[in-house]
């Protein structure tokens, strides 16, 4: 039952530590693609950055500009035929 979340997506807020991080790690272990939302600051450890990147289907942390570009596209008329 470890892959029962395969093909599912999850967005975890405040995912750099505590409960949010534990939930993100658990969902990723069960096969879910996990997007972790957190505020960039000096307290984030390199270990967390590595864990967060490992939860991403791209195996890296996305930049704010990349997220903004995706949101802009999906909200635009150009995405009128995009589904799913």
Phi, psi and omega in degrees: 000010183289340181249026182289352177254008180304131180084000179261153178245147178222138174248120181250121176266152183053047187268009184278345180198173174062217185299316180302316179294316180298318179295315179301316179295320180295316179294319179297320179296334179268006173104358181283145170278121188248128172256124182255125178256128179205165177265125180295125175202175185289348181279345180288128183274159176297327178297318178294318179302320179293316179297314181298318178298323180292337178277348182271142176295344179265355178061033175202167178271130179285150177271150180306323180296325179292318178295315180299320180295319178295316179296317179300318179295310183298329180276356185266163174300334180298338180265014183303332180256006179279129177229164174083000000 
